[in-house]
Structure formats: C-alpha cells, structure tokens
C-alpha cells in the first residue's frame, strides 16, 4: 500500500483508526479518478470522514463520485461519514436520497440527519 498523502484536490489526516478527508472543492469530472485511487489505497476497516465544508454546491458528477467512493469503501468495511454540508448541498442530498446511503452529520446540531 502506498502512503496516504494530501494532494491538490484534498487534505488528509490519517490515524491508526480513521482518515479525515477535506476536499478543496466538490468532486468533479477532473478529480473523480483521484478519489477512486484514494479509495483503493485506504486500508480495510478504517473509518473515513469527509469534511464537505468546501462544497458550496455539488453536481451529478460529484454525487456519482461520492457514490463510487462509498461503494469501494463498503467492500473494505470502511464506514464513511459526511460532515459540514452546506444547506444547498444538504438539500440536493435529500432530494437525491443520498441521506439513505451516507451517514451525514450536521455539525450545528451534532445529530445524524
């Protein structure tokens, strides 16, 4: 396995039990392969948290990338949590039923949505 390191697309903080990912922007067509490459490198059973605070919006490519990222992590038994979704992104996720696929934490209330 390669060492997990930050890239121009996201910052990583890695511990023995968890990897925290802070994307610099929502996933898009140009960055989707980077996320899938990262998913392949994450060890089994590691908790994954994605801080979405830099997502002012998300389009269908970004949603598709997150779904593929989740599927890859699910095969490795890696739970994934999304944090800090902007209201507009939260609304898109609800309309697309993404809240059924992801554990989403609302930092303002510290409750799962």
C-alpha positions as CSV (number, residue, x, y, z in Angstrom):
1,X,0.0,0.0,0.0
2,X,1.2,3.5,-0.8
3,X,1.4,6.1,1.9
4,X,-1.7,8.2,2.1
5,X,-0.9,11.8,1.5
6,X,-2.7,15.0,0.7
7,X,-3.0,16.1,-2.9
8,X,-4.0,19.3,-4.7
9,X,-7.6,18.0,-4.5
10,X,-7.9,17.2,-0.8
11,X,-6.1,17.3,2.6
12,X,-5.7,14.1,4.6
13,X,-5.3,13.5,8.2
14,X,-4.5,9.8,8.9
15,X,-4.5,8.0,12.2
16,X,-4.5,4.3,13.0
17,X,-8.3,4.2,13.2
18,X,-9.5,7.0,10.9
19,X,-8.8,9.0,7.8
20,X,-10.2,12.5,7.7
21,X,-10.5,13.9,4.1
22,X,-11.1,17.6,3.5
23,X,-11.7,18.2,-0.3
24,X,-10.7,21.6,-1.5
25,X,-13.8,21.6,-3.8
26,X,-16.6,19.2,-4.6
27,X,-15.5,16.1,-6.7
28,X,-15.8,16.7,-10.4
29,X,-15.0,15.1,-13.7
30,X,-11.3,16.0,-13.5
31,X,-10.9,14.8,-9.9
32,X,-13.1,11.7,-9.8
33,X,-10.3,9.3,-10.6
34,X,-8.2,10.7,-7.8
35,X,-11.0,9.9,-5.3
36,X,-11.3,6.3,-6.6
37,X,-7.5,5.9,-6.4
38,X,-7.6,7.1,-2.8
39,X,-10.4,4.6,-2.0
40,X,-8.2,1.8,-3.4
41,X,-5.4,2.8,-1.1
42,X,-7.4,3.0,2.1
43,X,-6.9,0.0,4.4
44,X,-9.8,-2.2,5.4
45,X,-11.9,-1.3,8.4
46,X,-10.6,2.3,8.6
47,X,-13.2,4.9,9.5
48,X,-13.5,7.6,6.8
49,X,-14.8,11.1,7.4
50,X,-15.2,13.6,4.6
51,X,-15.5,17.3,5.6
52,X,-17.7,18.8,2.9
53,X,-17.3,22.4,4.2
54,X,-15.7,23.5,0.9
55,X,-18.7,22.2,-1.1
56,X,-20.8,25.3,-1.9
57,X,-22.7,23.1,-4.5
58,X,-22.4,19.6,-5.9
59,X,-23.4,18.4,-9.3
60,X,-24.2,14.9,-10.7
61,X,-20.6,14.1,-11.3
62,X,-19.7,14.9,-7.7
63,X,-22.6,12.8,-6.4
64,X,-21.6,9.9,-8.7
65,X,-18.0,10.2,-7.5
66,X,-19.1,10.0,-3.9
67,X,-21.3,7.0,-4.6
68,X,-18.4,5.1,-6.3
69,X,-16.1,6.2,-3.4
70,X,-18.6,4.8,-0.9
71,X,-19.0,1.5,-2.9
72,X,-15.3,1.0,-2.9
73,X,-15.1,1.7,0.8
74,X,-18.0,-0.5,1.6
75,X,-16.2,-3.5,0.0
76,X,-13.4,-2.8,2.6
77,X,-15.8,-2.5,5.5
78,X,-14.9,1.2,5.9
79,X,-17.7,3.3,7.3
80,X,-18.0,6.8,5.8
81,X,-19.4,9.9,7.3
82,X,-20.0,13.2,5.6
83,X,-19.7,16.4,7.7
84,X,-20.4,20.1,7.3
85,X,-22.7,20.0,4.3
86,X,-23.8,23.5,3.2
87,X,-27.6,23.9,3.2
88,X,-27.8,23.8,-0.7
89,X,-25.7,20.6,-0.7
90,X,-27.8,19.1,2.1
91,X,-31.0,19.8,0.0
92,X,-29.5,18.2,-3.1
93,X,-28.6,15.1,-1.0
94,X,-32.1,14.9,0.4
95,X,-33.8,15.2,-3.0
96,X,-31.4,12.5,-4.4
97,X,-32.0,10.3,-1.3
98,X,-28.3,10.4,-0.6
99,X,-29.0,10.5,3.1
100,X,-30.1,6.9,2.7
101,X,-26.6,5.9,1.5
102,X,-24.4,8.1,3.7
103,X,-24.1,8.8,7.4
104,X,-24.4,12.6,7.4
105,X,-23.6,14.6,10.5
106,X,-24.8,18.1,10.9
107,X,-22.2,19.9,13.0
108,X,-24.5,22.6,14.1
109,X,-26.8,20.1,15.9
110,X,-24.3,17.2,16.2
111,X,-27.1,14.9,15.2
112,X,-27.4,12.5,12.3
113,X,-29.7,13.7,9.6
